[in-house]
Amino acid sequence: MKKLGKVQVVLLLILGVIFVSSCSNLGKSYYDSSIEPASNKSALTAEQTLSLSEFAQENPEVSAKVEPVLMSSLENLIDESDYIIIATVTDILPAFTVSADHKITDAFSGLGCTNYTPYLLTVDQVISGDAAINETIRIDLMGGEASGVKFTCSPIAYPEINTTYLMFLQDFDWVIEHDLEYNRIVFTGSYDGFYKADENKLFPNAHSTLIPVGTSLQDVIEIIKDRQQFS
């Protein structure tokens, strides 16, 4: 496994969405989060004692904003990835809530809580990394409705079900080392971790700029293999 790099440090900070009052020590060059109820009420602070049920009732929708993790180039994306695969999103599971201390919970207190939605990927082709054809990989993405709260996070890109993508993935070493139950494998970067593959052409999501629309999938695979051969 790779050591915890810049990308994973950023993801570690994103892992527990922290309220504005707690962000001063996180380093805004990597992470700038403001989380507030969708009704524009002020976000909870650590000093407030609003009960879990009251929070869910008064704030059925919560939004968070994070500074995206951007890859500087396709080569950077390749180098940061532990797995590069072609995979199909076969299922989207119900969302779940994670508390401020990184534990799965059935209550959204508002104090550092985050909802995640699991996406199940079936591997169609392995380009690099320790993966296997037909293996199922789970990716947990911030956002979703759980514990009575609809949690939205922007800007984050989401893949679509029953769609095939070229995917760039990382082991989240910190999560694995702490034996957490979620987020063990993540997309490399906020936007650049997946590209829709259709008729041997690639189509990035609206936020990604590394691979132009309509680029040949085979050409990109050759770039990946050449990069890994000589790096």
VOMIVO-587585 format. One record per residue: x, y, z of N, C-alpha, C, CB in turn. Coordinates in steps of 0.001 Angstrom, whole numbers, always signed. Glycine has a CB too. Example, Ala and Ser with C-alpha at 12.3 -4.5 7.8 and 13.67 -1.06 7.14 Angstrom:
<atoms>
> +13190|-5690|+7800|+12300|-4500|+7800|+13200|-3300|+7800|+11308|-4473|+9046
> +12850|-2250|+7080|+13670|-1060|+7140|+12900|+30|+7870|+14084|-598|+5725
</atoms>
This chain:
<atoms>
> +832|-1196|+0|+0|+0|+0|+873|+1255|+0|-945|+1|+1217
> +347|+2312|-596|+1082|+3559|-601|+952|+4231|+754|+583|+4484|-1719
> +1932|+5078|+1083|+1822|+5878|+2282|+720|+6908|+2086|+3167|+6559|+2621
> +219|+7425|+3189|-842|+8414|+3138|-327|+9654|+2442|-1359|+8751|+4547
> -812|+9915|+1235|-354|+11052|+454|-1282|+12227|+624|-238|+10686|-1010
> -983|+13295|-157|-1756|+14529|-59|-3227|+14276|-287|-1250|+15554|-1052
> -3540|+13473|-1300|-4940|+13230|-1627|-5651|+12561|-474|-5061|+12377|-2883
> -5006|+11564|+141|-5654|+10843|+1230|-5719|+11686|+2495|-4921|+9542|+1511
> -4746|+12590|+2713|-4831|+13508|+3838|-6074|+14370|+3704|-3571|+14384|+3928
> -6332|+14850|+2489|-7521|+15653|+2255|-8771|+14841|+2517|-7533|+16196|+832
> -8810|+13615|+2021|-9976|+12767|+2230|-10165|+12462|+3702|-9846|+11473|+1439
> -9058|+12337|+4453|-9148|+12104|+5887|-9834|+13273|+6564|-7760|+11878|+6489
> -9501|+14484|+6136|-10139|+15658|+6710|-11611|+15710|+6339|-9435|+16926|+6249
> -11924|+15310|+5118|-13313|+15326|+4682|-14114|+14257|+5400|-13405|+15128|+3175
> -13447|+13161|+5803|-14126|+11989|+6351|-15098|+12341|+7459|-13117|+11006|+6865
> -14695|+13207|+8403|-15633|+13654|+9429|-15955|+15102|+9178|-15060|+13454|+10855
> -17081|+15390|+8529|-17396|+16772|+8176|-17515|+17586|+9452|-18705|+16858|+7339
> -16707|+18614|+9590|-16616|+19387|+10819|-17334|+20721|+10635|-15138|+19609|+11222
> -17993|+21185|+11669|-18696|+22444|+11590|-17722|+23615|+11551|-19647|+22587|+12761
> -18231|+24779|+11089|-17385|+25944|+10891|-16621|+26297|+12147|-18210|+27122|+10442
> -17262|+26178|+13303|-16627|+26555|+14553|-15431|+25686|+14880|-17619|+26488|+15672
> -15279|+24539|+14200|-14189|+23611|+14499|-13134|+23562|+13408|-14740|+22235|+14720
> -13206|+24436|+12408|-12373|+24293|+11215|-11062|+25067|+11273|-13142|+24734|+10020
> -10824|+25847|+12297|-9694|+26768|+12258|-8350|+26080|+12184|-9722|+27646|+13450
> -8241|+24826|+12638|-6960|+24138|+12669|-6776|+23130|+11548|-6799|+23453|+13971
> -7696|+23091|+10575|-7646|+22052|+9561|-6829|+22431|+8340|-9022|+21704|+9138
> -6521|+23724|+8163|-5743|+24123|+7007|-6623|+24329|+5796|-4684|+23096|+6708
> -7019|+25579|+5527|-8007|+25832|+4489|-7463|+25595|+3092|-8513|+27238|+4598
> -6164|+25498|+2918|-5656|+25208|+1579|-6096|+23819|+1128|-4122|+25317|+1549
> -6372|+22935|+2092|-6843|+21594|+1765|-8329|+21434|+1999|-6093|+20571|+2571
> -8863|+22107|+2962|-10239|+21799|+3385|-10900|+23061|+3890|-10261|+20701|+4483
> -12037|+23368|+3332|-12800|+24530|+3773|-14255|+24136|+3799|-12565|+25765|+2848
> -14744|+23790|+4966|-16089|+23241|+5064|-16994|+24199|+5802|-16074|+21884|+5762
> -18188|+24410|+5266|-19236|+25109|+6002|-20485|+24256|+5887|-19476|+26573|+5453
> -20964|+23816|+7020|-22131|+22933|+7026|-23245|+23634|+7755|-21814|+21561|+7684
> -24431|+23668|+7149|-25523|+24375|+7769|-26845|+23763|+7330|-25468|+25866|+7425
> -27873|+23910|+8145|-29186|+23435|+7731|-29622|+24128|+6452|-30217|+23663|+8837
> -30349|+23400|+5605|-30782|+23964|+4330|-31722|+25144|+4528|-31461|+22898|+3488
> -32328|+25238|+5706|-33243|+26335|+5996|-32511|+27624|+6330|-34155|+25959|+7136
> -31162|+27622|+6234|-30317|+28783|+6500|-30226|+29136|+7979|-30833|+29965|+5739
> -30632|+28226|+8847|-30371|+28426|+10263|-28879|+28269|+10506|-31188|+27431|+11134
> -28380|+28845|+11573|-26956|+28728|+11869|-26615|+27297|+12222|-26555|+29670|+13012
> -25399|+26875|+11859|-24954|+25530|+12179|-24781|+25374|+13684|-23644|+25208|+11453
> -24955|+24159|+14171|-24776|+23891|+15590|-23324|+24055|+15987|-25262|+22492|+15940
> -23086|+24494|+17193|-21746|+24537|+17756|-21652|+23485|+18840|-21408|+25946|+18314
> -20408|+23213|+19277|-20189|+22171|+20279|-20869|+22509|+21598|-18698|+21962|+20506
> -21139|+23786|+21845|-21726|+24189|+23117|-23237|+23955|+23156|-21426|+25649|+23384
> -23855|+23806|+21980|-25297|+23633|+21958|-25674|+22205|+22330|-25856|+23990|+20582
> -26852|+22050|+22917|-27255|+20738|+23436|-28561|+20263|+22809|-27401|+20793|+24955
> -28840|+20679|+21609|-30042|+20225|+20923|-30039|+18702|+20827|-30143|+20859|+19518
> -31139|+18077|+21173|-31191|+16615|+21166|-31165|+16081|+19756|-32433|+16117|+21886
> -30826|+14784|+19620|-30742|+14159|+18312|-32079|+14222|+17590|-30283|+12716|+18444
> -33169|+13886|+18285|-34473|+13889|+17637|-34881|+15301|+17242|-35526|+13275|+18555
> -34571|+16289|+18093|-34907|+17671|+17777|-34148|+18143|+16543|-34602|+18582|+18969
> -32878|+17745|+16436|-32094|+18174|+15274|-32700|+17627|+13995|-30632|+17718|+15405
> -33031|+16348|+13984|-33597|+15743|+12775|-34946|+16362|+12431|-33748|+14227|+12953
> -35739|+16700|+13457|-37047|+17282|+13197|-36939|+18709|+12678|-37889|+17252|+14455
> -36026|+19476|+13246|-35902|+20875|+12874|-35030|+21081|+11645|-35346|+21659|+14024
> -34209|+20096|+11317|-33283|+20231|+10191|-33331|+18981|+9315|-31843|+20479|+10695
> -34447|+18747|+8629|-34554|+17528|+7817|-33608|+17520|+6624|-35971|+17362|+7329
> -33062|+18705|+6269|-32093|+18776|+5187|-30859|+19530|+5668|-32705|+19458|+3939
> -29702|+18930|+5471|-28436|+19536|+5874|-27501|+19520|+4671|-27801|+18782|+7095
> -26788|+20618|+4451|-25865|+20682|+3323|-24460|+20984|+3821|-26317|+21746|+2304
> -23484|+20487|+3090|-22075|+20733|+3427|-21334|+21121|+2165|-21418|+19481|+4087
> -20331|+21946|+2319|-19491|+22337|+1195|-18045|+22002|+1526|-19652|+23850|+871
> -17370|+21367|+591|-15966|+21028|+791|-15157|+21508|-399|-15786|+19510|+996
> -13920|+21848|-157|-13031|+22221|-1242|-12602|+20950|-1968|-11797|+23014|-715
> -12832|+20863|-3262|-12546|+19605|-3973|-11063|+19295|-4054|-13116|+19659|-5369
> -10756|+17998|-4093|-9391|+17521|-4309|-9205|+17369|-5815|-9117|+16157|-3547
> -8269|+18114|-6391|-8078|+18122|-7830|-6738|+17491|-8197|-8163|+19551|-8373
> -6748|+16663|-9235|-5524|+16105|-9779|-4939|+17091|-10800|-5791|+14711|-10429
> -3641|+17232|-10795|-3005|+18225|-11664|-2885|+17753|-13104|-1636|+18571|-11134
> -2899|+16448|-13320|-2727|+15900|-14664|-3163|+14445|-14669|-1256|+16034|-15139
> -3301|+13876|-15857|-3619|+12455|-15961|-2508|+11624|-15331|-3829|+12047|-17435
> -1267|+12052|-15513|-138|+11324|-14922|-221|+11330|-13401|+1194|+11937|-15377
> -603|+12457|-12826|-786|+12558|-11385|-1892|+11626|-10910|-1102|+13998|-10987
> -2979|+11571|-11668|-4095|+10687|-11346|-3656|+9226|-11362|-5248|+10902|-12331
> -2894|+8846|-12370|-2389|+7470|-12474|-1487|+7138|-11295|-1623|+7269|-13797
> -566|+8046|-10989|+414|+7800|-9925|-243|+7657|-8555|+1433|+8927|-9887
> -1326|+8387|-8318|-1983|+8374|-7005|-2921|+7182|-6820|-2759|+9658|-6810
> -3205|+6442|-7877|-4222|+5392|-7826|-3617|+4029|-7501|-4968|+5323|-9150
> -4277|+3293|-6612|-3885|+1919|-6291|-4544|+913|-7224|-4242|+1592|-4845
> -5710|+1275|-7763|-6439|+407|-8683|-6934|+1243|-9856|-7628|-306|-7964
> -6761|+741|-11052|-7368|+1355|-12234|-8137|+249|-12933|-6285|+2018|-13194
> -9445|+414|-13033|-10311|-664|-13507|-11390|-107|-14427|-10951|-1411|-12321
> -11994|-990|-15177|-13260|-689|-15840|-14323|-1441|-15048|-13254|-1105|-17386
> -15325|-724|-14578|-16325|-1332|-13697|-17693|-734|-13958|-15938|-1145|-12222
> -18718|-1503|-13590|-20105|-1079|-13757|-20744|-880|-12383|-20906|-2119|-14593
> -21457|+226|-12224|-22202|+465|-10985|-23457|-409|-11022|-22572|+1997|-10815
> -23484|-1426|-10177|-24577|-2402|-10222|-25647|-2169|-9167|-24026|-3782|-10061
> -25341|-1395|-8134|-26348|-1158|-7102|-25968|+80|-6292|-26492|-2396|-6174
> -26977|+736|-5756|-26787|+1845|-4821|-27563|+1487|-3564|-27266|+3229|-5431
> -26867|+1354|-2447|-27478|+886|-1203|-28008|+2053|-378|-26469|+80|-383
> -28865|+1765|+614|-29364|+2833|+1484|-28226|+3552|+2199|-30344|+2266|+2509
> -28400|+4834|+2380|-27374|+5645|+3054|-27306|+5301|+4540|-27665|+7154|+2871
> -26189|+5670|+5153|-25999|+5474|+6595|-25320|+6705|+7166|-25158|+4190|+6892
> -25395|+6852|+8485|-24848|+8021|+9172|-23579|+7655|+9925|-25882|+8615|+10136
> -22592|+8550|+9847|-21340|+8385|+10583|-21206|+9546|+11570|-20110|+8326|+9608
> -20865|+9218|+12808|-20735|+10237|+13850|-19392|+10951|+13744|-20890|+9607|+15243
> -19211|+11966|+14584|-17973|+12747|+14565|-16759|+11911|+14942|-18087|+13928|+15506
> -16963|+10812|+15673|-15835|+9947|+16033|-15727|+8750|+15087|-15980|+9458|+17480
> -16278|+8891|+13860|-16096|+7938|+12765|-16792|+6597|+12989|-14636|+7701|+12551
> -17858|+6597|+13775|-18600|+5362|+14002|-19962|+5442|+13324|-18761|+5089|+15512
> -20399|+4303|+12758|-21718|+4254|+12151|-22770|+4323|+13250|-21891|+2972|+11294
> -23755|+5193|+13060|-24758|+5441|+14091|-26134|+5537|+13453|-24433|+6730|+14880
> -27182|+5445|+14254|-28536|+5588|+13717|-29130|+6934|+14091|-29436|+4460|+14222
> -28296|+7880|+14557|-28775|+9205|+14945|-27874|+10280|+14344|-28827|+9339|+16487
> -28459|+11268|+13711|-27735|+12392|+13129|-27830|+13553|+14105|-28306|+12783|+11719
> -26764|+13755|+14910|-26792|+14787|+15941|-26486|+16164|+15390|-25813|+14455|+17030
> -25871|+16218|+14200|-25471|+17498|+13640|-24056|+17882|+13995|-26399|+18563|+14098
> -23527|+17342|+15077|-22187|+17709|+15518|-21134|+16846|+14820|-22067|+17567|+17045
> -20800|+17209|+13605|-19785|+16471|+12860|-20293|+15229|+12166|-18694|+16093|+13766
> -21601|+15012|+12149|-22150|+13828|+11485|-22134|+13985|+9970|-23576|+13561|+11968
> -22068|+12851|+9291|-22091|+12812|+7831|-22891|+11607|+7386|-20657|+12768|+7245
> -23686|+11767|+6352|-24338|+10623|+5710|-23522|+10183|+4503|-25789|+10975|+5286
> -23410|+8872|+4326|-22721|+8295|+3175|-23677|+7365|+2444|-21435|+7535|+3611
> -23543|+7321|+1115|-24310|+6383|+299|-23362|+5388|-349|-25138|+7127|-777
> -23550|+4073|-130|-22668|+3056|-724|-23043|+2762|-2180|-22726|+1759|+99
> -22040|+2721|-3031|-22188|+2324|-4433|-21439|+1010|-4627|-21650|+3437|-5411
> -22087|+32|-5233|-21452|-1250|-5505|-20995|-1302|-6956|-22414|-2415|-5196
> -19725|-1637|-7145|-19109|-1696|-8466|-18738|-3135|-8786|-17863|-780|-8539
> -19038|-3586|-9975|-18598|-4902|-10433|-17469|-4702|-11438|-19782|-5713|-11067
> -16326|-5329|-11173|-15137|-5148|-12003|-15298|-5908|-13315|-13868|-5621|-11255
> -15167|-5183|-14430|-15243|-5789|-15755|-13861|-6055|-16348|-16038|-4896|-16687
> -12904|-5187|-16029|-11547|-5323|-16556|-10580|-4673|-15582|-11421|-4685|-17974
> -9458|-5327|-15342|-8425|-4792|-14452|-7282|-4256|-15303|-7913|-5884|-13451
> -6998|-2983|-15176|-5878|-2377|-15893|-4641|-2371|-15010|-6225|-942|-16344
> -4814|-2088|-13738|-3710|-2179|-12781|-4266|-2325|-11382|-2788|-942|-12872
> -3449|-2880|-10487|-3861|-3046|-9099|-4352|-4448|-8789|-4933|-2059|-8768
> -4493|-4724|-7505|-4865|-6050|-7022|-6382|-6170|-6967|-4247|-6323|-5631
> -6993|-6309|-8132|-8436|-6519|-8229|-8680|-7685|-9171|-9172|-5230|-8726
> -9910|-8181|-9183|-10238|-9349|-10001|-11521|-9102|-10768|-10369|-10612|-9131
> -11599|-9654|-11972|-12808|-9550|-12773|-13981|-10175|-12012|-12615|-10238|-14151
> -15118|-9505|-12046|-16359|-9880|-11356|-16317|-9611|-9858|-16652|-11340|-11589
> -15211|-9100|-9351|-15152|-8701|-7949|-16086|-7516|-7711|-13702|-8343|-7539
> -16684|-7477|-6522|-17525|-6341|-6131|-16743|-5423|-5211|-18825|-6822|-5439
> -16696|-4153|-5572|-16014|-3137|-4769|-17057|-2140|-4297|-14876|-2423|-5581
> -16966|-1767|-3040|-17911|-797|-2488|-17222|+557|-2305|-18488|-1300|-1139
> -17888|+1593|-2803|-17424|+2965|-2644|-18488|+3731|-1863|-17138|+3640|-4034
> -18096|+4386|-776|-19032|+5174|+20|-18833|+6654|-301|-18837|+4903|+1545
> -19864|+7302|-810|-19779|+8706|-1184|-20611|+9562|-240|-20240|+8907|-2630
> -20074|+10704|+142|-20781|+11602|+1041|-22093|+12061|+421|-19908|+12808|+1389
> -23161|+12002|+1229|-24471|+12416|+777|-25487|+11301|+953|-24413|+12851|-672
> -26765|+11655|+951|-27825|+10662|+1063|-28742|+10932|+2244|-27230|+9283|+1186
> -29834|+10199|+2279|-30828|+10375|+3333|-30770|+9217|+4315|-32238|+10496|+2737
> -30498|+9527|+5565|-30428|+8520|+6631|-30667|+9206|+7965|-29051|+7780|+6627
> -31132|+8451|+8934|-31366|+8959|+10293|-32291|+10168|+10303|-30045|+9325|+10949
> -33218|+10215|+9350|-34172|+11305|+9305|-33651|+12592|+8711|-34652|+11573|+10648
> -32443|+12563|+8148|-31833|+13768|+7594|-31395|+13517|+6151|-30630|+14216|+8456
> -31750|+14436|+5255|-31249|+14398|+3890|-29979|+15238|+3835|-32320|+14916|+2870
> -28859|+14573|+3606|-27546|+15225|+3648|-27032|+15394|+2221|-26530|+14400|+4510
> -26750|+16621|+1834|-26172|+16886|+517|-24805|+17507|+674|-27084|+17804|-313
> -23911|+17162|-241|-22538|+17653|-166|-22124|+18126|-1550|-21565|+16550|+364
> -21546|+19314|-1611|-21105|+19836|-2899|-19746|+20516|-2731|-22150|+20828|-3483
> -18947|+20552|-3760|-19198|+19878|-5036|-18613|+18466|-5039|-18608|+20694|-6195
> -19456|+17471|-5255|-19012|+16081|-5376|-19705|+15476|-6596|-19331|+15254|-4067
> -18991|+14684|-7359|-19566|+14016|-8527|-19972|+12596|-8140|-18556|+13999|-9717
> -21089|+12122|-8694|-21610|+10800|-8390|-21784|+9988|-9673|-22944|+10908|-7636
> -21376|+8723|-9662|-21627|+7865|-10831|-23087|+7439|-10876|-20712|+6620|-10801
> -23514|+6915|-12028|-24896|+6495|-12218|-25000|+4973|-12219|-25456|+7069|-13527
> -26116|+4474|-11717|-26325|+3029|-11667|-26458|+2472|-13089|-27586|+2688|-10825
> -26051|+1206|-13249|-26107|+490|-14532|-25292|+1184|-15618|-27551|+351|-14992
> -24219|+1848|-15202|-23344|+2560|-16123|-21915|+2080|-15915|-23449|+4096|-15921
> -21171|+1960|-17006|-19795|+1460|-16953|-18808|+2630|-17029|-19533|+453|-18108
> -17760|+2535|-16215|-16787|+3622|-16114|-15353|+3088|-16114|-17040|+4445|-14846
> -14442|+3932|-16591|-13026|+3771|-16282|-12826|+4439|-14931|-12082|+4398|-17407
> -12308|+3672|-13944|-12238|+4175|-12576|-10813|+4157|-12038|-13140|+3357|-11671
> -10493|+5202|-11289|-9214|+5341|-10610|-9511|+5347|-9111|-8447|+6651|-11064
> -8964|+4376|-8375|-9310|+4184|-6967|-8070|+4130|-6089|-10122|+2908|-6791
> -8271|+4445|-4817|-7210|+4382|-3811|-7652|+3570|-2605|-6801|+5790|-3373
> -6724|+2864|-1981|-6932|+2383|-619|-6877|+3585|+302|-5867|+1305|-213
> -7841|+3671|+1212|-7789|+4727|+2233|-7071|+4134|+3444|-9244|+5256|+2618
> -5753|+4257|+3455|-4928|+3561|+4436|-5293|+3908|+5876|-3479|+3880|+4195
> -5598|+5168|+6160|-5922|+5574|+7526|-7167|+4833|+8015|-6137|+7104|+7605
> -8164|+4720|+7146|-9400|+4012|+7503|-9124|+2539|+7749|-10456|+4171|+6397
> -8328|+1938|+6874|-7995|+521|+7021|-7219|+279|+8309|-7184|+31|+5814
> -6245|+1136|+8588|-5433|+990|+9800|-6273|+1117|+11068|-4321|+2032|+9814
> -7318|+1923|+11017|-8187|+2108|+12185|-9394|+1172|+12156|-8662|+3555|+12260
> -9411|+257|+11198|-10419|-800|+11121|-11839|-247|+11118|-10250|-1760|+12278
> -12044|+825|+10358|-13385|+1371|+10220|-14173|+551|+9210|-13333|+2851|+9796
> -15496|+662|+9285|-16364|-207|+8494|-16739|+387|+7142|-17613|-511|+9266
> -16261|+1555|+6816|-16707|+2242|+5608|-15528|+3020|+5005|-17902|+3198|+5923
> -15710|+3441|+3729|-14731|+4311|+3069|-13354|+3686|+2932|-14609|+5595|+3824
> -13271|+2387|+2824|-11972|+1726|+2781|-11303|+1878|+1416|-12126|+254|+3122
> -12097|+2026|+379|-11581|+2336|-959|-12323|+3570|-1448|-11761|+1120|-1959
> -11578|+4521|-2029|-12177|+5787|-2445|-11747|+6130|-3865|-11784|+6920|-1477
> -12523|+6998|-4510|-12103|+7525|-5794|-10876|+8412|-5598|-13252|+8311|-6468
> -10004|+8414|-6593|-8834|+9289|-6555|-9266|+10681|-6990|-7684|+8747|-7468
> -9290|+11617|-6064|-9741|+12975|-6366|-11248|+13107|-6301|-9258|+13392|-7731
> -11707|+14348|-6204|-13137|+14602|-6072|-13902|+14362|-7366|-13362|+16014|-5611
> -13287|+14672|-8494|-13978|+14600|-9779|-13364|+13612|-10759|-14005|+15947|-10402
> -12096|+13341|-10611|-11334|+12680|-11670|-11243|+11169|-11523|-9962|+13242|-11715
> -11992|+10589|-10585|-11869|+9170|-10316|-12673|+8264|-11222|-12255|+8915|-8944
> -13568|+8824|-12045|-14355|+7952|-12919|-14774|+8685|-14189|-15594|+7431|-12179
> -14765|+7912|-15288|-15119|+8429|-16613|-16050|+7429|-17278|-13844|+8682|-17491
> -17202|+7876|-17699|-18149|+6999|-18370|-17512|+6416|-19629|-19448|+7760|-18719
> -17622|+5099|-19787|-17058|+4410|-20951|-18203|+3917|-21825|-16136|+3222|-20517
> -18240|+4406|-23050|-19323|+4039|-23963|-18768|+3933|-25379|-20485|+5077|-23901
> -18869|+2746|-25960|-18398|+2489|-27316|-16934|+2914|-27492|-19284|+3221|-28328
> -16112|+2503|-26524|-14665|+2737|-26551|-14295|+4220|-26465|-14078|+2147|-27813
> -15218|+5044|-25983|-14915|+6453|-25765|-15210|+6821|-24320|-15724|+7347|-26730
> -14511|+7846|-23837|-14647|+8263|-22446|-15362|+9609|-22349|-13270|+8345|-21774
> -16184|+9703|-21283|-16957|+10917|-21071|-16830|+11314|-19600|-18455|+10714|-21477
> -16111|+12402|-19317|-15945|+12826|-17931|-17225|+13434|-17371|-14805|+13826|-17820
> -17318|+13500|-16042|-18423|+14242|-15444|-18193|+15740|-15683|-18549|+13928|-13911
> -19172|+16526|-15353|-19144|+17948|-15705|-17994|+18715|-15061|-20440|+18587|-15313
> -17420|+18178|-13973|-16389|+18910|-13242|-14964|+18514|-13632|-16576|+18699|-11769
> -14800|+17400|-14320|-13459|+16883|-14613|-12948|+17423|-15950|-13469|+15340|-14632
> -11654|+17727|-15987|-11051|+18295|-17198|-9824|+17528|-17679|-10670|+19730|-16951
> -9449|+16453|-17012|-8195|+15768|-17341|-8282|+14995|-18656|-7813|+14819|-16218
> -9419|+14387|-18928|-9596|+13597|-20150|-10731|+14224|-20955|-9900|+12083|-19820
> -10448|+14720|-22158|-11483|+15385|-22954|-12618|+14431|-23349|-10861|+15990|-24208
> -13782|+14995|-23567|-14948|+14226|-24002|-14643|+13506|-25317|-16182|+15148|-24165
> -14979|+12222|-25368|-14809|+11453|-26584|-13431|+10861|-26798|-15133|+12293|-27718
> -12547|+10996|-25807|-11212|+10404|-25913|-11312|+8882|-25992|-10333|+10822|-24712
> -10467|+8276|-26793|-10464|+6822|-26943|-10079|+6139|-25633|-9500|+6400|-28063
> -10903|+5204|-25201|-10599|+4432|-24002|-9287|+3677|-24178|-11744|+3455|-23682
> -9086|+3072|-25329|-7873|+2299|-25565|-6637|+3183|-25514|-7950|+1589|-26909
> -6742|+4405|-26017|-5600|+5327|-25961|-5222|+5642|-24518|-5921|+6627|-26715
> -6229|+5837|-23677|-5953|+6145|-22271|-5354|+4927|-21569|-7243|+6602|-21548
> -5843|+3741|-21897|-5268|+2526|-21308|-3792|+2399|-21680|-6047|+1274|-21774
> -3441|+2726|-22903|-2039|+2679|-23324|-1209|+3698|-22564|-1919|+2926|-24829
> -1752|+4882|-22329|-1045|+5904|-21540|-804|+5400|-20125|-1849|+7230|-21507
> -1823|+4754|-19548|-1692|+4224|-18185|-593|+3173|-18119|-3027|+3623|-17704
> -588|+2247|-19061|+411|+1180|-19058|+1815|+1732|-19284|+80|+140|-20129
> +1946|+2691|-20183|+3262|+3298|-20428|+3742|+4041|-19185|+3203|+4263|-21639
> +2857|+4744|-18547|+3214|+5505|-17339|+3698|+4576|-16237|+2011|+6326|-16842
> +3001|+3497|-16038|+3360|+2581|-14962|+4614|+1789|-15302|+2208|+1631|-14672
> +4848|+1563|-16565|+6033|+829|-16974|+7314|+1602|-16704|+5944|+485|-18434
> +7258|+2905|-16887|+8458|+3731|-16782|+8523|+4562|-15516|+8546|+4632|-17957
> +7545|+4409|-14635|+7562|+5188|-13377|+8184|+4379|-12249|+6132|+5623|-12982
</atoms>
